[in-house]
Amino acid sequence: MSLHSLPTTPPAPPRGADAEFMNTYLDTLTLVERLHRLLLDVIKDEFERVGVLDINAVQALLLFNIGDNEVTAGELKSRGYYQGSNVSYNLKKLVDMGYMHHQRCEVDRRSVRVRLTEKGRTIRDVVARLFAGHATGLQEKGVLDMNGLDEIATALRRVERYWTDQIRYIY
């Protein structure tokens, strides 16, 4: 498909209930983007507070998500955690800074498996404590209960499934 074959007329604006749904959908997309950036800011702030300045929030989240597992960059991408170049760059930086070990796979010598070092597990634990504090605070302050959190997770999984289907089956 070339740019010349793309439609040139904009779609008709939705009306009534459809317009209200569209506006709410766009507001929700903006909120999801803002929440992701805010999460990264919260993690960055925690690392500044504890005096860890050589790692960024994306890298800390990567260490948290790897946890006690030994994985490849491809596995992290297929689990939906990270995009291609982003994960490869950050894994290399984390290995160079001593937060991760890396080793060539015995079966597929092109593939590299990574796991956290003790230094990496320390960072993982900082993030885990931060998230545990958030979970406690959300409940204690009445921001969310289990039912509310479950409803949010269910709705987001449905959107994830819908978007995934768009990628896989539309083209």
CNS distance restraints for C-alpha pairs under 8 A (distance, minus, plus):
assign (resid   1 and name CA) (resid   5 and name CA) 6.39 0.50 0.50
assign (resid   1 and name CA) (resid   6 and name CA) 7.63 0.50 0.50
assign (resid   2 and name CA) (resid   6 and name CA) 6.92 0.50 0.50
assign (resid  13 and name CA) (resid  19 and name CA) 7.39 0.50 0.50
assign (resid  14 and name CA) (resid  18 and name CA) 5.37 0.50 0.50
assign (resid  14 and name CA) (resid  19 and name CA) 4.57 0.50 0.50
assign (resid  14 and name CA) (resid  22 and name CA) 7.42 0.50 0.50
assign (resid  15 and name CA) (resid  19 and name CA) 4.70 0.50 0.50
assign (resid  15 and name CA) (resid  20 and name CA) 7.77 0.50 0.50
assign (resid  16 and name CA) (resid  20 and name CA) 6.40 0.50 0.50
assign (resid  17 and name CA) (resid  21 and name CA) 6.12 0.50 0.50
assign (resid  18 and name CA) (resid  22 and name CA) 6.09 0.50 0.50
assign (resid  19 and name CA) (resid  23 and name CA) 6.13 0.50 0.50
assign (resid  20 and name CA) (resid  24 and name CA) 6.19 0.50 0.50
assign (resid  21 and name CA) (resid  25 and name CA) 5.98 0.50 0.50
assign (resid  22 and name CA) (resid  26 and name CA) 6.17 0.50 0.50
assign (resid  23 and name CA) (resid  27 and name CA) 6.17 0.50 0.50
assign (resid  24 and name CA) (resid  28 and name CA) 6.08 0.50 0.50
assign (resid  25 and name CA) (resid  29 and name CA) 6.26 0.50 0.50
assign (resid  26 and name CA) (resid  30 and name CA) 6.28 0.50 0.50
assign (resid  27 and name CA) (resid  31 and name CA) 6.19 0.50 0.50
assign (resid  28 and name CA) (resid  32 and name CA) 6.18 0.50 0.50
assign (resid  29 and name CA) (resid  33 and name CA) 6.34 0.50 0.50
assign (resid  30 and name CA) (resid  34 and name CA) 6.12 0.50 0.50
assign (resid  31 and name CA) (resid  35 and name CA) 5.95 0.50 0.50
assign (resid  32 and name CA) (resid  36 and name CA) 6.28 0.50 0.50
assign (resid  33 and name CA) (resid  37 and name CA) 6.43 0.50 0.50
assign (resid  34 and name CA) (resid  38 and name CA) 5.96 0.50 0.50
assign (resid  35 and name CA) (resid  39 and name CA) 5.97 0.50 0.50
assign (resid  36 and name CA) (resid  40 and name CA) 6.44 0.50 0.50
assign (resid  37 and name CA) (resid  41 and name CA) 6.30 0.50 0.50
assign (resid  38 and name CA) (resid  42 and name CA) 6.10 0.50 0.50
assign (resid  39 and name CA) (resid  43 and name CA) 6.27 0.50 0.50
assign (resid  40 and name CA) (resid  44 and name CA) 6.09 0.50 0.50
assign (resid  40 and name CA) (resid  57 and name CA) 5.35 0.50 0.50
assign (resid  40 and name CA) (resid  58 and name CA) 6.84 0.50 0.50
assign (resid  41 and name CA) (resid  45 and name CA) 6.00 0.50 0.50
assign (resid  41 and name CA) (resid  57 and name CA) 7.37 0.50 0.50
assign (resid  42 and name CA) (resid  46 and name CA) 6.27 0.50 0.50
assign (resid  43 and name CA) (resid  47 and name CA) 6.31 0.50 0.50
assign (resid  43 and name CA) (resid  57 and name CA) 5.55 0.50 0.50
assign (resid  43 and name CA) (resid  60 and name CA) 7.85 0.50 0.50
assign (resid  43 and name CA) (resid 127 and name CA) 7.26 0.50 0.50
assign (resid  43 and name CA) (resid 130 and name CA) 7.95 0.50 0.50
assign (resid  44 and name CA) (resid  48 and name CA) 6.25 0.50 0.50
assign (resid  44 and name CA) (resid  56 and name CA) 6.55 0.50 0.50
assign (resid  44 and name CA) (resid  57 and name CA) 5.20 0.50 0.50
assign (resid  45 and name CA) (resid  49 and name CA) 6.12 0.50 0.50
assign (resid  46 and name CA) (resid  50 and name CA) 6.31 0.50 0.50
assign (resid  46 and name CA) (resid 130 and name CA) 7.71 0.50 0.50
assign (resid  47 and name CA) (resid  51 and name CA) 5.97 0.50 0.50
assign (resid  47 and name CA) (resid  52 and name CA) 5.01 0.50 0.50
assign (resid  47 and name CA) (resid  53 and name CA) 6.65 0.50 0.50
assign (resid  48 and name CA) (resid  52 and name CA) 5.82 0.50 0.50
assign (resid  48 and name CA) (resid  53 and name CA) 6.18 0.50 0.50
assign (resid  55 and name CA) (resid  59 and name CA) 6.31 0.50 0.50
assign (resid  55 and name CA) (resid  60 and name CA) 6.73 0.50 0.50
assign (resid  56 and name CA) (resid  60 and name CA) 6.26 0.50 0.50
assign (resid  57 and name CA) (resid  61 and name CA) 6.09 0.50 0.50
assign (resid  58 and name CA) (resid  62 and name CA) 6.15 0.50 0.50
assign (resid  59 and name CA) (resid  63 and name CA) 6.31 0.50 0.50
assign (resid  59 and name CA) (resid  90 and name CA) 6.20 0.50 0.50
assign (resid  59 and name CA) (resid  91 and name CA) 7.99 0.50 0.50
assign (resid  59 and name CA) (resid  94 and name CA) 7.33 0.50 0.50
assign (resid  60 and name CA) (resid  64 and name CA) 6.23 0.50 0.50
assign (resid  60 and name CA) (resid 123 and name CA) 6.47 0.50 0.50
assign (resid  60 and name CA) (resid 124 and name CA) 6.85 0.50 0.50
assign (resid  60 and name CA) (resid 127 and name CA) 7.23 0.50 0.50
assign (resid  61 and name CA) (resid  65 and name CA) 6.10 0.50 0.50
assign (resid  61 and name CA) (resid 124 and name CA) 7.79 0.50 0.50
assign (resid  61 and name CA) (resid 127 and name CA) 7.40 0.50 0.50
assign (resid  62 and name CA) (resid  66 and name CA) 6.21 0.50 0.50
assign (resid  63 and name CA) (resid  67 and name CA) 6.21 0.50 0.50
assign (resid  63 and name CA) (resid 116 and name CA) 7.12 0.50 0.50
assign (resid  63 and name CA) (resid 120 and name CA) 6.49 0.50 0.50
assign (resid  63 and name CA) (resid 121 and name CA) 7.57 0.50 0.50
assign (resid  63 and name CA) (resid 123 and name CA) 7.12 0.50 0.50
assign (resid  63 and name CA) (resid 124 and name CA) 5.61 0.50 0.50
assign (resid  64 and name CA) (resid 123 and name CA) 7.53 0.50 0.50
assign (resid  64 and name CA) (resid 124 and name CA) 4.49 0.50 0.50
assign (resid  64 and name CA) (resid 125 and name CA) 7.63 0.50 0.50
assign (resid  64 and name CA) (resid 127 and name CA) 6.54 0.50 0.50
assign (resid  64 and name CA) (resid 128 and name CA) 7.17 0.50 0.50
assign (resid  65 and name CA) (resid  81 and name CA) 7.95 0.50 0.50
assign (resid  66 and name CA) (resid  70 and name CA) 7.36 0.50 0.50
assign (resid  66 and name CA) (resid  71 and name CA) 7.35 0.50 0.50
assign (resid  66 and name CA) (resid 115 and name CA) 7.39 0.50 0.50
assign (resid  66 and name CA) (resid 116 and name CA) 7.69 0.50 0.50
assign (resid  67 and name CA) (resid 116 and name CA) 7.28 0.50 0.50
assign (resid  67 and name CA) (resid 121 and name CA) 7.36 0.50 0.50
assign (resid  67 and name CA) (resid 124 and name CA) 6.74 0.50 0.50
assign (resid  68 and name CA) (resid 115 and name CA) 7.18 0.50 0.50
assign (resid  68 and name CA) (resid 116 and name CA) 7.10 0.50 0.50
assign (resid  69 and name CA) (resid 115 and name CA) 6.35 0.50 0.50
assign (resid  70 and name CA) (resid 113 and name CA) 6.21 0.50 0.50
assign (resid  70 and name CA) (resid 114 and name CA) 5.44 0.50 0.50
assign (resid  70 and name CA) (resid 115 and name CA) 4.67 0.50 0.50
assign (resid  70 and name CA) (resid 116 and name CA) 7.94 0.50 0.50
assign (resid  71 and name CA) (resid  75 and name CA) 6.18 0.50 0.50
assign (resid  71 and name CA) (resid  76 and name CA) 7.15 0.50 0.50
assign (resid  71 and name CA) (resid 113 and name CA) 5.16 0.50 0.50
assign (resid  71 and name CA) (resid 114 and name CA) 5.43 0.50 0.50
assign (resid  71 and name CA) (resid 115 and name CA) 6.73 0.50 0.50
assign (resid  72 and name CA) (resid  76 and name CA) 6.60 0.50 0.50
assign (resid  72 and name CA) (resid 111 and name CA) 6.98 0.50 0.50
assign (resid  72 and name CA) (resid 112 and name CA) 5.87 0.50 0.50
assign (resid  72 and name CA) (resid 113 and name CA) 4.63 0.50 0.50
assign (resid  72 and name CA) (resid 114 and name CA) 6.16 0.50 0.50
assign (resid  73 and name CA) (resid  77 and name CA) 6.33 0.50 0.50
assign (resid  73 and name CA) (resid  84 and name CA) 7.96 0.50 0.50
assign (resid  73 and name CA) (resid  87 and name CA) 6.45 0.50 0.50
assign (resid  73 and name CA) (resid  88 and name CA) 6.39 0.50 0.50
assign (resid  73 and name CA) (resid  91 and name CA) 7.76 0.50 0.50
assign (resid  73 and name CA) (resid 112 and name CA) 7.73 0.50 0.50
assign (resid  73 and name CA) (resid 113 and name CA) 7.70 0.50 0.50
assign (resid  74 and name CA) (resid  78 and name CA) 6.06 0.50 0.50
assign (resid  75 and name CA) (resid  79 and name CA) 6.09 0.50 0.50
assign (resid  76 and name CA) (resid  80 and name CA) 6.56 0.50 0.50
assign (resid  76 and name CA) (resid  81 and name CA) 5.69 0.50 0.50
assign (resid  76 and name CA) (resid  82 and name CA) 6.30 0.50 0.50
assign (resid  76 and name CA) (resid  87 and name CA) 7.78 0.50 0.50
assign (resid  77 and name CA) (resid  81 and name CA) 5.78 0.50 0.50
assign (resid  77 and name CA) (resid  82 and name CA) 5.10 0.50 0.50
assign (resid  77 and name CA) (resid  83 and name CA) 5.94 0.50 0.50
assign (resid  77 and name CA) (resid  84 and name CA) 6.59 0.50 0.50
assign (resid  77 and name CA) (resid  87 and name CA) 7.67 0.50 0.50
assign (resid  82 and name CA) (resid  86 and name CA) 6.80 0.50 0.50
assign (resid  82 and name CA) (resid  87 and name CA) 5.79 0.50 0.50
assign (resid  83 and name CA) (resid  87 and name CA) 6.12 0.50 0.50
assign (resid  84 and name CA) (resid  88 and name CA) 6.52 0.50 0.50
assign (resid  85 and name CA) (resid  89 and name CA) 6.05 0.50 0.50
assign (resid  86 and name CA) (resid  90 and name CA) 6.20 0.50 0.50
assign (resid  87 and name CA) (resid  91 and name CA) 5.93 0.50 0.50
assign (resid  88 and name CA) (resid  92 and name CA) 6.21 0.50 0.50
assign (resid  89 and name CA) (resid  93 and name CA) 6.31 0.50 0.50
assign (resid  90 and name CA) (resid  94 and name CA) 6.06 0.50 0.50
assign (resid  91 and name CA) (resid  95 and name CA) 6.15 0.50 0.50
assign (resid  91 and name CA) (resid 100 and name CA) 7.81 0.50 0.50
assign (resid  92 and name CA) (resid  96 and name CA) 6.13 0.50 0.50
assign (resid  93 and name CA) (resid  97 and name CA) 6.12 0.50 0.50
assign (resid  94 and name CA) (resid  98 and name CA) 6.20 0.50 0.50
assign (resid  94 and name CA) (resid  99 and name CA) 5.13 0.50 0.50
assign (resid  94 and name CA) (resid 100 and name CA) 5.76 0.50 0.50
assign (resid  95 and name CA) (resid  99 and name CA) 5.75 0.50 0.50
assign (resid  95 and name CA) (resid 100 and name CA) 4.66 0.50 0.50
assign (resid  95 and name CA) (resid 101 and name CA) 6.00 0.50 0.50
assign (resid  95 and name CA) (resid 102 and name CA) 6.90 0.50 0.50
assign (resid  98 and name CA) (resid 117 and name CA) 7.01 0.50 0.50
assign (resid  98 and name CA) (resid 119 and name CA) 6.93 0.50 0.50
assign (resid  98 and name CA) (resid 120 and name CA) 7.55 0.50 0.50
assign (resid  99 and name CA) (resid 116 and name CA) 6.00 0.50 0.50
assign (resid  99 and name CA) (resid 117 and name CA) 5.36 0.50 0.50
assign (resid  99 and name CA) (resid 118 and name CA) 7.35 0.50 0.50
assign (resid  99 and name CA) (resid 119 and name CA) 5.25 0.50 0.50
assign (resid  99 and name CA) (resid 120 and name CA) 4.13 0.50 0.50
assign (resid  99 and name CA) (resid 121 and name CA) 7.84 0.50 0.50
assign (resid 100 and name CA) (resid 114 and name CA) 6.41 0.50 0.50
assign (resid 100 and name CA) (resid 115 and name CA) 5.50 0.50 0.50
assign (resid 100 and name CA) (resid 116 and name CA) 4.33 0.50 0.50
assign (resid 100 and name CA) (resid 117 and name CA) 4.93 0.50 0.50
assign (resid 100 and name CA) (resid 119 and name CA) 7.94 0.50 0.50
assign (resid 100 and name CA) (resid 120 and name CA) 6.10 0.50 0.50
assign (resid 101 and name CA) (resid 114 and name CA) 5.53 0.50 0.50
assign (resid 101 and name CA) (resid 115 and name CA) 5.42 0.50 0.50
assign (resid 101 and name CA) (resid 116 and name CA) 6.11 0.50 0.50
assign (resid 101 and name CA) (resid 117 and name CA) 6.05 0.50 0.50
assign (resid 102 and name CA) (resid 112 and name CA) 6.38 0.50 0.50
assign (resid 102 and name CA) (resid 113 and name CA) 5.61 0.50 0.50
assign (resid 102 and name CA) (resid 114 and name CA) 4.39 0.50 0.50
assign (resid 102 and name CA) (resid 115 and name CA) 6.68 0.50 0.50
assign (resid 103 and name CA) (resid 112 and name CA) 5.47 0.50 0.50
assign (resid 103 and name CA) (resid 113 and name CA) 5.35 0.50 0.50
assign (resid 103 and name CA) (resid 114 and name CA) 6.49 0.50 0.50
assign (resid 104 and name CA) (resid 108 and name CA) 7.75 0.50 0.50
assign (resid 104 and name CA) (resid 109 and name CA) 5.66 0.50 0.50
assign (resid 104 and name CA) (resid 110 and name CA) 7.10 0.50 0.50
assign (resid 104 and name CA) (resid 111 and name CA) 5.91 0.50 0.50
assign (resid 104 and name CA) (resid 112 and name CA) 4.37 0.50 0.50
assign (resid 104 and name CA) (resid 113 and name CA) 6.10 0.50 0.50
assign (resid 105 and name CA) (resid 109 and name CA) 5.29 0.50 0.50
assign (resid 105 and name CA) (resid 110 and name CA) 7.40 0.50 0.50
assign (resid 105 and name CA) (resid 111 and name CA) 5.62 0.50 0.50
assign (resid 105 and name CA) (resid 112 and name CA) 5.63 0.50 0.50
assign (resid 105 and name CA) (resid 113 and name CA) 6.18 0.50 0.50
assign (resid 116 and name CA) (resid 120 and name CA) 4.94 0.50 0.50
assign (resid 116 and name CA) (resid 121 and name CA) 5.94 0.50 0.50
assign (resid 117 and name CA) (resid 121 and name CA) 6.20 0.50 0.50
assign (resid 118 and name CA) (resid 122 and name CA) 6.29 0.50 0.50
assign (resid 119 and name CA) (resid 123 and name CA) 6.70 0.50 0.50
assign (resid 120 and name CA) (resid 124 and name CA) 6.25 0.50 0.50
assign (resid 121 and name CA) (resid 125 and name CA) 6.07 0.50 0.50
assign (resid 122 and name CA) (resid 126 and name CA) 6.40 0.50 0.50
assign (resid 123 and name CA) (resid 127 and name CA) 6.46 0.50 0.50
assign (resid 124 and name CA) (resid 128 and name CA) 6.14 0.50 0.50
assign (resid 125 and name CA) (resid 129 and name CA) 6.08 0.50 0.50
assign (resid 126 and name CA) (resid 130 and name CA) 6.22 0.50 0.50
assign (resid 127 and name CA) (resid 131 and name CA) 6.19 0.50 0.50
assign (resid 128 and name CA) (resid 132 and name CA) 6.06 0.50 0.50
assign (resid 129 and name CA) (resid 133 and name CA) 6.10 0.50 0.50
assign (resid 130 and name CA) (resid 134 and name CA) 6.34 0.50 0.50
assign (resid 131 and name CA) (resid 135 and name CA) 6.19 0.50 0.50
assign (resid 132 and name CA) (resid 136 and name CA) 6.26 0.50 0.50
assign (resid 133 and name CA) (resid 137 and name CA) 6.03 0.50 0.50
assign (resid 134 and name CA) (resid 138 and name CA) 5.99 0.50 0.50
assign (resid 135 and name CA) (resid 139 and name CA) 6.42 0.50 0.50
assign (resid 136 and name CA) (resid 140 and name CA) 6.00 0.50 0.50
assign (resid 137 and name CA) (resid 141 and name CA) 5.82 0.50 0.50
assign (resid 138 and name CA) (resid 142 and name CA) 6.11 0.50 0.50
assign (resid 138 and name CA) (resid 143 and name CA) 4.95 0.50 0.50
assign (resid 138 and name CA) (resid 144 and name CA) 5.56 0.50 0.50
assign (resid 138 and name CA) (resid 145 and name CA) 7.63 0.50 0.50
assign (resid 139 and name CA) (resid 143 and name CA) 6.20 0.50 0.50
assign (resid 139 and name CA) (resid 144 and name CA) 5.64 0.50 0.50
assign (resid 139 and name CA) (resid 145 and name CA) 5.71 0.50 0.50
assign (resid 144 and name CA) (resid 148 and name CA) 5.65 0.50 0.50
assign (resid 144 and name CA) (resid 149 and name CA) 6.21 0.50 0.50
assign (resid 145 and name CA) (resid 149 and name CA) 6.22 0.50 0.50
assign (resid 146 and name CA) (resid 150 and name CA) 5.96 0.50 0.50
assign (resid 147 and name CA) (resid 151 and name CA) 6.16 0.50 0.50
assign (resid 148 and name CA) (resid 152 and name CA) 6.32 0.50 0.50
assign (resid 149 and name CA) (resid 153 and name CA) 6.20 0.50 0.50
assign (resid 150 and name CA) (resid 154 and name CA) 6.06 0.50 0.50
assign (resid 151 and name CA) (resid 155 and name CA) 6.13 0.50 0.50
assign (resid 152 and name CA) (resid 156 and name CA) 6.13 0.50 0.50
assign (resid 153 and name CA) (resid 157 and name CA) 6.08 0.50 0.50
assign (resid 154 and name CA) (resid 158 and name CA) 6.32 0.50 0.50
assign (resid 155 and name CA) (resid 159 and name CA) 6.45 0.50 0.50
assign (resid 156 and name CA) (resid 160 and name CA) 6.09 0.50 0.50
assign (resid 157 and name CA) (resid 161 and name CA) 6.06 0.50 0.50
assign (resid 158 and name CA) (resid 162 and name CA) 6.15 0.50 0.50
assign (resid 159 and name CA) (resid 163 and name CA) 6.10 0.50 0.50
assign (resid 160 and name CA) (resid 164 and name CA) 6.00 0.50 0.50
assign (resid 161 and name CA) (resid 165 and name CA) 6.11 0.50 0.50
assign (resid 162 and name CA) (resid 166 and name CA) 6.33 0.50 0.50
assign (resid 163 and name CA) (resid 167 and name CA) 6.47 0.50 0.50
assign (resid 164 and name CA) (resid 168 and name CA) 6.24 0.50 0.50
assign (resid 165 and name CA) (resid 169 and name CA) 5.67 0.50 0.50
assign (resid 165 and name CA) (resid 170 and name CA) 7.56 0.50 0.50
assign (resid 166 and name CA) (resid 170 and name CA) 5.33 0.50 0.50
assign (resid 167 and name CA) (resid 171 and name CA) 7.07 0.50 0.50
